[in-house]
Amino acid sequence: MLIVRVGIIGYGVAGRIFHGGLLRRTPSAEVVAVVTRNPDRRAQVAADFPEAVCRDDVGDMLGADQLDLAVVASPTAYHVDNALECLAFGVPVVVDKPMATTAEQARRAATTGVTVFQNRRWDSEFLTLRRLRDAGELGRVLRFESRFERWRPARSAGKWREELAPQQGGGTLLDLGSHLVDQALVLLGPVRSVYAEVFHRRGTPADDDVFLALHHDNEAVSQLSCGNLAGSPGPRFRVLGTQAAFVVDDLDGQEDALRAGRSPAEATAPAGRLHRGHGAVTDVVMDPGRWLDFYPAVLAAITTGSAMPVSPVDGVSVLEVLDAARASAATGTVIRL
């Protein structure tokens, strides 16, 4: 078996739970180095990857460790600089979402050898939705309602995503909004106009209550919302088509499985239903979530030359929509792309 040597930049939630958790379950990947100066996180690295070396910065890692792949899991504001530093050494890169804080920044790293960690493309409910759409079960999709709504009225102290301004990578629009927009673009294609409402409800520069309306070129509409002050969260998906509606109430469980130290393959898929008017409801057999497919696809791209699982161009497209959303919220107008 060909072993791919991996370095992880940053070992917070993204680096440890998501990337580390998936890489530990990818047989042909070997994490050999992690960039973190935090003593507690260095102890976590020693427990998770006993053979890995901790480095103080990216330059130290690139100079000392022979890497086949680097994973950029640092705070968002550092994503592009970290990625470009690795690319200058000829090392392919996985960049955690969002790719950058703005589309202009992201374009600097939108090149061969880069992929973006848009893991929600492999959520159970999204895989099932794409299957139903492709099979004609929904007819023509008219409206895609998608939500990441939480009840977290008290901020988590010390978490940069909940405290920093968007220019520094903070806020729910960049965080959860990047997932929502990426799924909308994959499902319904390019966007021609954006309307958004972006609020700061909890007293920090980080936005925490967001609504977006996207009008796609194919005449479908995406209505997307995310935030931390939803005492009664709406359904994860409500997708209206000319033949039926697809409704999923709950979120895919793969994240919870990883946080609990279990494989995402052990997660229970959420329940889904097809609705065809009043009383005409059919349960849907849900596809299992497949986050575990991401890193094997990355390693195949490195070793065989196949396509990366997520194009960096897609990462730029997501940020173009998020940039337009911020402009729309600031001006109270519809922004055309």
HUGIDA-V752335 format. One record per residue. N is the residue number from 1. RES is the residue in three letters. PSI is psi in radians with two decimals (none if undefined). Layout:
{{N;RES;PSI} {N;RES;PSI}}
This chain:
{{1;MET;2.29} {2;LEU;2.15} {3;ILE;2.26} {4;VAL;2.16} {5;ARG;2.19} {6;VAL;2.42} {7;GLY;2.41} {8;ILE;2.25} {9;ILE;1.86} {10;GLY;2.36} {11;TYR;0.75} {12;GLY;-2.60} {13;VAL;-0.82} {14;ALA;-0.85} {15;GLY;-0.74} {16;ARG;-0.94} {17;ILE;-0.90} {18;PHE;-1.15} {19;HIS;-0.85} {20;GLY;-0.74} {21;GLY;-0.67} {22;LEU;-0.70} {23;LEU;-0.60} {24;ARG;-0.41} {25;ARG;0.27} {26;THR;1.80} {27;PRO;-0.61} {28;SER;0.12} {29;ALA;2.40} {30;GLU;1.97} {31;VAL;2.02} {32;VAL;-0.28} {33;ALA;2.56} {34;VAL;2.31} {35;VAL;1.93} {36;THR;2.45} {37;ARG;-0.20} {38;ASN;2.14} {39;PRO;-0.68} {40;ASP;-0.71} {41;ARG;-0.57} {42;ARG;-0.65} {43;ALA;-0.65} {44;GLN;-0.69} {45;VAL;-0.77} {46;ALA;-0.60} {47;ALA;-0.67} {48;ASP;-0.70} {49;PHE;1.39} {50;PRO;-0.46} {51;GLU;-0.14} {52;ALA;2.62} {53;VAL;2.39} {54;CYS;2.35} {55;ARG;2.68} {56;ASP;-0.60} {57;ASP;3.05} {58;VAL;-0.72} {59;GLY;-0.72} {60;ASP;-0.77} {61;MET;-0.81} {62;LEU;-0.58} {63;GLY;-0.45} {64;ALA;-0.46} {65;ASP;2.30} {66;GLN;1.78} {67;LEU;2.56} {68;ASP;-0.30} {69;LEU;2.44} {70;ALA;2.47} {71;VAL;2.04} {72;VAL;1.78} {73;ALA;0.47} {74;SER;3.02} {75;PRO;2.61} {76;THR;-0.66} {77;ALA;-0.34} {78;TYR;-0.04} {79;HIS;-0.90} {80;VAL;-0.80} {81;ASP;-0.74} {82;ASN;-0.74} {83;ALA;-0.78} {84;LEU;-0.62} {85;GLU;-0.71} {86;CYS;-0.75} {87;LEU;-0.58} {88;ALA;-0.41} {89;PHE;0.09} {90;GLY;0.35} {91;VAL;2.11} {92;PRO;2.76} {93;VAL;2.36} {94;VAL;2.12} {95;VAL;2.19} {96;ASP;2.65} {97;LYS;2.68} {98;PRO;2.81} {99;MET;-0.52} {100;ALA;-3.04} {101;THR;-0.40} {102;THR;2.81} {103;ALA;-0.64} {104;GLU;-0.75} {105;GLN;-0.75} {106;ALA;-0.60} {107;ARG;-0.47} {108;ARG;-0.49} {109;ALA;0.18} {110;ALA;1.38} {111;THR;3.00} {112;THR;2.45} {113;GLY;0.07} {114;VAL;2.41} {115;THR;2.79} {116;VAL;2.39} {117;PHE;1.41} {118;GLN;1.23} {119;ASN;-0.38} {120;ARG;-0.15} {121;ARG;-0.35} {122;TRP;0.40} {123;ASP;2.62} {124;SER;-0.87} {125;GLU;-0.55} {126;PHE;-0.70} {127;LEU;-0.73} {128;THR;-0.75} {129;LEU;-0.78} {130;ARG;-0.65} {131;ARG;-0.80} {132;LEU;-0.74} {133;ARG;-0.82} {134;ASP;-0.53} {135;ALA;-0.05} {136;GLY;0.17} {137;GLU;-0.50} {138;LEU;-0.20} {139;GLY;-2.57} {140;ARG;2.21} {141;VAL;2.20} {142;LEU;-0.68} {143;ARG;2.31} {144;PHE;1.87} {145;GLU;2.20} {146;SER;2.39} {147;ARG;2.50} {148;PHE;1.45} {149;GLU;2.34} {150;ARG;2.84} {151;TRP;1.64} {152;ARG;1.20} {153;PRO;-0.46} {154;ALA;2.29} {155;ARG;2.64} {156;SER;1.93} {157;ALA;2.40} {158;GLY;-0.01} {159;LYS;1.99} {160;TRP;-0.56} {161;ARG;-0.47} {162;GLU;-0.02} {163;GLU;-0.54} {164;LEU;2.70} {165;ALA;2.77} {166;PRO;-0.61} {167;GLN;-0.39} {168;GLN;0.12} {169;GLY;0.04} {170;GLY;2.97} {171;GLY;2.68} {172;THR;-0.41} {173;LEU;-0.81} {174;LEU;-0.62} {175;ASP;-1.38} {176;LEU;-0.55} {177;GLY;-0.56} {178;SER;-0.60} {179;HIS;-0.83} {180;LEU;-0.78} {181;VAL;-0.71} {182;ASP;-0.78} {183;GLN;-0.71} {184;ALA;-0.71} {185;LEU;-0.70} {186;VAL;-0.73} {187;LEU;-0.75} {188;LEU;-0.06} {189;GLY;-2.91} {190;PRO;2.69} {191;VAL;2.41} {192;ARG;-0.38} {193;SER;2.68} {194;VAL;2.30} {195;TYR;2.40} {196;ALA;2.67} {197;GLU;2.16} {198;VAL;2.14} {199;PHE;2.74} {200;HIS;1.53} {201;ARG;-0.41} {202;ARG;0.31} {203;GLY;0.40} {204;THR;2.90} {205;PRO;-0.26} {206;ALA;2.18} {207;ASP;2.58} {208;ASP;0.16} {209;ASP;1.94} {210;VAL;2.43} {211;PHE;2.36} {212;LEU;2.45} {213;ALA;2.07} {214;LEU;2.25} {215;HIS;2.06} {216;HIS;2.80} {217;ASP;-0.47} {218;ASN;0.24} {219;GLU;-0.08} {220;ALA;2.80} {221;VAL;2.36} {222;SER;2.26} {223;GLN;1.99} {224;LEU;2.38} {225;SER;2.55} {226;CYS;2.62} {227;GLY;3.10} {228;ASN;0.17} {229;LEU;0.68} {230;ALA;1.64} {231;GLY;-0.37} {232;SER;1.48} {233;PRO;2.48} {234;GLY;3.10} {235;PRO;2.55} {236;ARG;-0.88} {237;PHE;2.46} {238;ARG;1.93} {239;VAL;2.07} {240;LEU;2.20} {241;GLY;3.04} {242;THR;-0.28} {243;GLN;-0.53} {244;ALA;2.92} {245;ALA;2.51} {246;PHE;2.19} {247;VAL;2.28} {248;VAL;2.18} {249;ASP;-0.69} {250;ASP;2.87} {251;LEU;2.55} {252;ASP;2.48} {253;GLY;0.19} {254;GLN;-0.64} {255;GLU;-0.80} {256;ASP;-0.67} {257;ALA;-0.81} {258;LEU;-0.74} {259;ARG;-0.51} {260;ALA;0.06} {261;GLY;0.21} {262;ARG;2.89} {263;SER;2.47} {264;PRO;-0.36} {265;ALA;-0.30} {266;GLU;-0.09} {267;ALA;2.52} {268;THR;2.29} {269;ALA;2.52} {270;PRO;2.84} {271;ALA;2.49} {272;GLY;2.69} {273;ARG;2.54} {274;LEU;2.28} {275;HIS;2.31} {276;ARG;1.16} {277;GLY;-3.10} {278;HIS;2.15} {279;GLY;-0.21} {280;ALA;1.49} {281;VAL;2.31} {282;THR;2.28} {283;ASP;2.53} {284;VAL;2.36} {285;VAL;2.03} {286;MET;2.45} {287;ASP;2.50} {288;PRO;2.58} {289;GLY;2.65} {290;ARG;0.83} {291;TRP;-0.50} {292;LEU;-0.20} {293;ASP;-0.32} {294;PHE;-0.99} {295;TYR;-0.65} {296;PRO;-0.63} {297;ALA;-0.67} {298;VAL;-0.80} {299;LEU;-0.63} {300;ALA;-0.68} {301;ALA;-0.68} {302;ILE;-0.72} {303;THR;-0.42} {304;THR;-0.18} {305;GLY;0.17} {306;SER;2.98} {307;ALA;2.53} {308;MET;2.65} {309;PRO;-0.49} {310;VAL;2.15} {311;SER;2.46} {312;PRO;-0.43} {313;VAL;-0.62} {314;ASP;-0.64} {315;GLY;-0.67} {316;VAL;-0.76} {317;SER;-0.72} {318;VAL;-0.78} {319;LEU;-0.49} {320;GLU;-0.71} {321;VAL;-0.75} {322;LEU;-0.67} {323;ASP;-0.77} {324;ALA;-0.64} {325;ALA;-0.73} {326;ARG;-0.70} {327;ALA;-0.70} {328;SER;-0.80} {329;ALA;-0.60} {330;ALA;-0.53} {331;THR;-0.21} {332;GLY;0.47} {333;THR;2.90} {334;VAL;2.28} {335;ILE;2.20} {336;ARG;2.41} {337;LEU;none}}
